[in-house]
Amino acid sequence: MLQSMRSAAKYIWIILIVAFVGSFLLYETSGLAGRAPVTTTTSIATVNGEEILLTTWQNAVTALEQERQQQLGSAITLDERQQLEERAFNELVTDLLLQQEYKRRGITVTDDEILQAARMAPPPQAMQSPDLQTDGKFDMQKYIRLLSSPMARQSGMLAGLEAYYRNEIPKQKLFDQVASGAYISDERLWQAYRDRHDSATVSYVVLGTNTLTDTAVTVTDAEISAFFERNKKRFEKPARAVISLLTIPRAVTAADSMAAKSRIEVLRAEITGGAKFEDVAKRASSDSVSALNGGALGKGPKGRFTPKFEDAAYALKVGEVSQPVLTPFGWHIIRVDEKKGDTLDLRHILVNIAQSDSSATRTDRRADSLAAKAGSQEDPKTFDEAAKTLGLTAASAAVIEKEPLSFAGRYVPSVSAWAFSGVRPGETSDLFDAPEAYYLARLDSIAKGGPQALSEVKEDIRRRLARDKRVEKLRPMGEQLAQAAKAASLEAAAAQRNLPVEKSTPFARVDAIPGLGQFTPAIGAAFAAPVGQVAGPFKAVDAMVVMRVDTRTEANRQAFEAEKSIQRQQFLQSARQQKVDEFLTGLRESVKVDDRRTQVLSQLRRQSDS
């Protein structure tokens, strides 16, 4: 139990800081911290023989869910919850592995270290809390006063803060050990600077496989097997399900559009009559994100919004309020706060086009009827009977694990997560509510994911290797072209073969260039071949390239020296993070995690239904 409490402590701290003291008390008294009707000894996974408890995982998921809901201002879908479940599980596995590594290395944390960290290094969640800021900046004095207040102790904040540092301080000690060897020389810094600031322009001819008269190549089984062994992880497939989907759309009419327009006209009249645009936006705009900032959309150039919206915005004078503007999102009124060239600082108010109350009521009743008629969730026949009774046609759709379902060009919320939550083929889902429709699904079949056998991917590998061999067959043709170009010119040699000569704009070693690719031998040759001379052939993107370097400009050494200290800091930070990431990856790959979440959740589902 103690391990369970410690594992979940950092998630409780996140909720505590984001929601401050009041929301913390609400969380503690709401029952959210332990809502699963199972015992505290139920295990969902083992890591090197140590268990992760179901309640620990659920507490972690709940904390992340609370945080996400506060960010979005709305409930989350099952798809989003599934992502949070996976994130929480991975973090718990990593935390357990780290705890084991601390013991192995003898890493500990003292009370004095915790006190010093609490006073000198507030957690990021605390620094972001509006309650601890003055004039938009973190106020250290407010934070110190909070720590000294009776409320901090009574609410459990100090205990949560201690748990946070007991988790973070050993982690930082470990990461410091792991990354202690990170170093970058001046020469390496200079080379990295050159990779971004050296530039070249080239003229080049691309030889594609369409120029081959004989494309026949042979790929042996031994070559296929060797490629498969080197790249097994690339061929792992996700779980896949097939579902039947019933949809009851929330159809809007011309009358609904006119009602929304009338509403936006009323809001415009308020503003032209003296009301502040910002206040009306906060109160009435359907765009909840911009409404928080008085309808502000920020500064930016053309291309940010739909054409009709931008046409209306760019036609306005500064301070002018537009007439109602219709876009696919609904009706808008727009105000330009500042205009500089093609950069506008905009505000808007949006009124969505929604069903009228009477129309929405009819749709809701139809959806309720569907849910009731298909209520026998384990009998697939009730799904078909409900569809027939309501005159609905079921559509078949394939669902990939951990990928939200997209059907008929629309996102269908929660269905994918439900299909892989432990339900059995033949079961029917709950009714899922989305802004544009209601959805009901039946799971028809499900196939597990995992490694594929060589026989399943053999032909894909054969095609990949055959393509590479066909590109290599272009090398003799490329050599002939290069020789002819050296004897005359690249343009003359290309013209004799009816091939176009492409000309690049200036590019650096790290850039991607059409026809040349990115980080290919052709890109490298642009910075190695002599200027003005024809070189090649070089392998590019499924092709061979013969090129001439037209210009090359080297980076400015003085500019590099002026920026070197900043670059060193950035590169060291990146190098340290890379070492830590490699360490964590190796830690995860070195252990076999026995993940039993699907079985436990499936069993829990059966218990709740019984």
N, C-alpha and C positions, 0 to 999 in steps of 0.2 A: 504493500500500500504506500509506504514511504517513497519507493521508487516511482510509483505512479504519480504521486503528488509533485515530486521534483520534476518529472518529465513534462508535466503540464504547466509548471509554474510560469515559464516565460510567456505562454499564451495568455494566461490570466493577467499578467502584467501589461501586455499589449492592450487588452480591453480596458484595464484600469486607467491607463494614461490617455488613450484616445477619447474615452467617455468621461474622464475626470472623476471626481469623487461621487457625484450623484448617480451617474450611470453605473458606477462600480457597485453601489449598494443595490441598485435595481437588479443588476446581473446576479448578485449573490442571493437575492430573495425571490427571483423569478423561477428558479428551478431549472434554468437552462444549462447549468454546469454539469448536470448528470441526468439526462432525460431518458437514457436507454434503460428499459426494464430488464436488466440482466445483472448478474452478480459482479462484484469487483474483481473476481478471479478469472473472468472470461478473457482468454488470450486470443489476439488476432494474428500474432506473428511472433517468431523467435529469431533472435540475432545472436549468433554464437552462444546459444543456449539460454539467453536471457529473454524474458517475455516482454511484449508490448501489450498492455491491457486494452480491451475495447473501450473502457471508460476514459482512459488516457487519450486515446485517439479521438473519441467523440468530443472531449473537452477542447482538444486542440482545433478540431474542425469548427466547433461552435465559436471559438474565439476568432478564428479567421473569418467566419461567416458574419459575425457581428461587425468586425472591422470593415468588411466589404460593403455591408448594408449601409454603414454610416457614410462611406465614400460615395455610394451610388444614390442613396436616399430612397431606395426601393428594395423590395424583396428580390432574392436571387432565384434563378432557375435551377432545375436539377443538374443541367449541364455545368453551370458555374459551381454548384456545390460539389459535383464530381471532381472538378479541377482542384478545389480546395481540399477535398479528401485526399487526393493524391499528393498534393503539396505537403499537407500535415503529416501523412504517413512517411514520406521521404525524409522530412525534417526529423521525425522521431527516430527513424532508423539511424540517421546520421548522428543525432545526439547520443544515442546509445553506443554507437561505435566510438564516438569521441570520449565518452565516459570510460570506456574500456581502455582507450589509448592513454588517458590521463593516469589511470592506475598503473599501466605498464611503464610509463615514463616517470612516475612519481610526482606528477604535477598536482599541486594543492593550492588552496586559497585561504588566506587568514582573515580574521575579523577586521584587523586594521586595514588590510588592502580593500576590503569592501567599504569601510567607512570613508577612506580617502577617495575611492572612485565615486561614491555617491555624492560627495561634496564637490569634487573637482570635474567630474565627467558625467553630466546628466545623460540619461538614455535619449536616443533620438526621438522617441515618442513624447517624452517630456518637453523637449525643445520645440516640438511642433505644436504643442497644445496651445490653443488661443488663450486659455486662462492663465498661462504663464508668460505672456508676451506683453510688452509695452511699446506702443507705436510700431507694431508689426515686427518687433525683434524680441528674441528670447530674453527674459529678465531674470538674471541669476538670483537677485535678491528675493523675488517672488518665490522662486524655487526653494531657496534656503528657508524662507518663512514657512512654506508648505511642509517641508520635512520636519520642522520644529513644532508644527501645530498638533493639538490633540486629535484632530480629525484624521491626520495621516496615520496615526497609530490605531485609532479605533476602527477605521475603515479597512485596515489590513494593507494599506499602501506600503508601509515600511517593510512588512513581511514580503510583499510582492517585489519590492525594490531589492531586498536582500537576495531573493531567489534569482532575480535577473542577473545580479553581479556574480553570484556563485556559478551561474552558467557561462557568463561572458568572459570573466577574468581568466579562468583556466583555458578557455578556447583561444584567447589572445596570446597567452603564454605558449600554447602549442603551436599556433600559427607563426609566432616569432621564431620558434626553433626551426620549423619547417622551412621558412623563407630566409633564414639567416645568411645563406650563401648567395643570395641574389646580388649580382654585381654586373655593371655594364661599363665597358671601357670607353675612352674618348673616341677611339677609332670606330667602335660599334655605333656610338651615338651619331658620329659624322656620316656613317654609311646609311643609317636609318633616315637622317635628314636628307641625304642625297636621293634616297628612294622616293621621297615626296617632292623634292624641289629640282632635281635634274629634269630636263625636258628634252623631247625629241620630236621631230616630224619626219614621216617616212612616206615614200611612194611604194606601193606594193601590189603584187598580183596574187590572187587567191586561186589555187588549183583545187577544185572540189572533185569528189568522186564521180561527178557527172561527166568529167572530161576523160574518164577511163574508157577504153574500148573493150577491155577484158576485166570484169569485176570479180571473176571466180577466185575464191580463196578457200583454203582448207583449214578447218579448226579441229584439232584432235580431241578425243575424250580426255586425254591426259592434261591438255592445256585447260580444258573446262574444269576438271577436278581441282587442279592447282589454283585456279582463280577462285573457285568456290571456297576452298579451305582458307584462302587469304582474306576472304570478304564475307564470312558467314553471317556476321551481325547485320550486314546490309540486306540480307534476305529474310530477316524475321518479319512475319506478317502479324498484323493486329487481329483481334477477334472480330468476327463479322456476323451480323444478324440480318434477317429479313423480317420486316414487319408489314402488317396491313394497317392503313391509315385512313381514318374517317375525318372529314373536315366540315365544320359548319362555319362559313365565313361571316364576318361582321360587315355585310355589304352596306356601303354608303350610297346615298342618292344625290341627285341634283339639289333636292330640297335641303339635305344635310349640308352641302357646300354653301348654299345661300344663307343658311342659319349661321354658319361659321363666319361668313363675310359680314353679316349684320352685326355679329359680335365684335369683329375687329373694327368696324366702322364706329361702334359705340365707344370703344377704347380710344380711337383716334380723336373722336369729338371731345373726350375728356381732356386729352393732351392739348389740343388746340384751344380748349376753353380755359387752360391755365394749370392743369395737373402736371406734375413732373413726370417726364417719360420714364425715368428710373423707377419711381414709386409704382407706376402702373405696370411696368414690366415685372417687378418683384411680386406683385399681387396676382397678375392675370396671365402672364406668358406661359404657354405650354412647354417652352424650352426651359426645363428646370435648371439646366447647368448655367446658361447665360442669365436667367432670371435672378439668380443669387447675386449677380453683379449689375443689376439694373438693366439687363438686356445686352450687356457689353459683349461684342464679338472680337475685340482687339484690333490692332493694326495689321495690315497685310496688303499684298499686291493682288492683282487680278488672278483668277483661277481658283480661289478658295471656295466659291459657292456655285450654286446652279446658275445657268445663264440668265434666266428671267430675274432672279434675285439681283445678280450683279448689274444687269442692264438698268434696273430701277435705281440701284444704289449709286452708280456712277453718273446718273442723270440728275442727282440731287445737289443742291447747294449746301454748304456747311450750315448745320442747324435746322435744315428743312426736314419736315416729316413727310414721308411718302404717302401716296394713296395706297389702298390695300393691294398687295401683290400676291398672286397665286403661284405656288410652286408645288412639287410633289409632296412636300411636308405639310402644307396647309396654307393659311392666309397670314401674311406678314404686314406689319408697318415698320419702316426703316427710318433711322435718323443718322446722318453723317456728322460726327463730332469734329473731324479734322480731315483735310485732304491735302496731300503733297504728291504731285505727279500722279502715278497710278496707285499710290498707297492711300488707303482709306482707314479711318478709325470709325467703326460702326457700332450701332446698337439696333436691336430689333425686338419686336414683340410678335410671338407666334400664337395663332389659334388653330389647333388641329381640327381637321374635318372628321367629325365622329357621328355615329348613328344618333338619330333622335331618340328620345327616351322611349317612345312607343315601339320604334323599330328595334332598339336594343333589348327591350323587354321580350319581344317575340323571339329574338335570337337566343336570349338567355333561357327562355322556356323550352325551346327546341333542344338546346344543349343539355339542359337538365333532364329532359325526356330521354335523350340518347344515353346519358350516364345511368339512368334508372333501368332502362331496358337492357343495357349491356352489363348490368350489375353483377352477374355471376362471373367473376373474374377468371375462374379456372375452366369454364366451359366455352370452347371456341365457337360453338354454335350460336350462343346468345349474341355474339358480336355480329354475325351475319344476319340474324333475325332482326336485331335492332336497326341495322343499316337498311334492310328491306322495308321495315315498317315506316321508317322516316324518309324513304326514297333517296338514300345516300349510296354512293358507289365507292367502295374501298379501293384505294390505290396501294400498290406494292412498292416498297422502297427498301433499299439496302442501307444498313447503318454500320458504321465503323466505330469500334471502341475508342472512346476519348475524343471523338470528333462529333460536334453538334450536327444534327440532321438538317440538311438543306433540301427542300422539295419544292418543285415548280418555281424556283427562283426565290423562295422565301426560307428564312430560318424558322424551324419548328422547334420550340423550346422543350427541353426536358425529356423528349422521347428517347434520345440516344442513351442518356444516363440511366433511364428506367430500364431499357432493354438489357443492360449489362449489370443490373443491380441484384441479380440472383433469381429473377423470375424464370418460370419454365415456359417452353413452347406451348402455345394455346392460351396463355393467360392474357387478360385484357388490362390495360392501364387505367389509372384514374383519368378524369377529364382534365386536360391541360388548357389553361387559359392564356391566350396571347392577344396583343392589341388588335391584330387583324383577323383572328379566327379562334375557334375552339378546336381542339384535336383529341382524338381517342385512338389508341393504338392497340394492336394485338401482336404478340410475338409469335411468328410462324416457325422460325428455325434460328439456330445459333451455332456458330462454329468457333472453336477455340483458336486463339492465336498462338504464336510461338515460332520456333525455327522451322524452316521449310526443308524438305528433303531435296537432294541434288536433282532428283528426277523432275521435281516441280519447277525448277528454275533453269534447267539445263539449256532449253532453247533460248531463253533470254540471254544467258551468258554467251551462248554460241553467236548470237547476233551482235553482241557487244564486241567480242573478240574479232569477229569477221569484219566489223566496221573499222576497227583499229588496223587490221591487216590491209584493208583496202586503201586506207589513208597512206600506209607505208608503201603501197605499190605506186603511189604518186611520186615517190622520191626520184626515180630515174627521169621522169618527165620534168620535175623541178630542176634537176641538175642540168638538163639540156637547155631549159629556159634560162637558167642563170648563166650558162656559158655563152649563149647567143646574146644575152643582154650585156655581158662584159665586152663582147666583140663589137657591139654597136651601141645600143641603149636599151633601157628597160622598156621604154615606150615602143621602140621599133620591134623588139623581140615579141612583145605582147600583141602588137598589131598583126604580125605574121600569123599568130595563132588565134586571132579574133578574141582575145582576152582583154578585159578592161583593166586599166591601171587606176587603183584607188589612191587618194591622197588623204593623209590624216591631219587632224588639227594637233597642236602641241599636247603631249601627254607625258606623264611621269611613269616610273616603273610600276607603281601600284595601281595604275588606272586600267580600266577595261576598254578595249578598242574594238569596234565592229570588224569582224574578219580575222582579227589577231587574237582576241580573247583577253584573258587576264592571267598574269603569272605563267605564261606559256613561253616556250623557247623563242618564239617569234618576238615577243615583247622584250625578252632579255637581249636578243640580237640587236634591237634598235639602240641599245646603250653600249654595245660592244663592237659592232662592225664599224669600219672606217667611214667617215662622212663622205658622201659623194660616190661611194663604190657600191656595186651590186653584190649582194650576199644571199646565201641560201642554198638549198631550200631549208625552211624551218617548219617544225610541226606547230600548227595553230589549232583552231577549233574545227575538228573533223576535216582538216584540209592541210595542204602544204602551201607555204608562202615563200615567194622570192621578193626581196625588198631592196630598196636603196634608201639609206639614211640621208635625208635632205639637210636637216639642221640638227644641232645638238647644243644645248646650253647647260652649263654646269652650275650647281648651286653656289651661292655666295658664302664663302668661308667666314667672312666677318659677321654676316647676319647670323650664321650658326653659332659663333662664339658668344654673341650677345644673348642668345636664347639658350645656351648650353645648360646652365644650371636648372632652368625650368624643365627642359627636356629630360635631364637626368632624373629629376624627381618624378616626372610622369612615367618614364620607362622603368624606374625602380619599383614604383607602385604597381605597374603592370606586371613586371617580372615576379614580384612577390606574390601577387594574386594568382599568377599562372602556376607558381610552385604550390600554393595552397590548393588550387583547383586540381592539379595533378595528384597531390597527396590524397585529397578527398575521393577522387575517382578511384585511385588505387585501393583506398580503404574499402570502398563499396564493392569493388570487384574481387577483393580478397575473401569475402565472406558470402556464404549462401544464406539468403534470407528465406525463411519458411513463412510465406504470406498466405494466411488462411482467411482473409477478409471476406472473400466471396462466399465461402461456406458458412461463416459465422452470420453474415448478414442474411443469407438465404434461410438459415435456421431461425433467426430472429423474426424474419417475415412470416414464417409458418406459425410461430408462437403467437404473433399478434393477430393472425387470422383465425386462430383456434379459440 
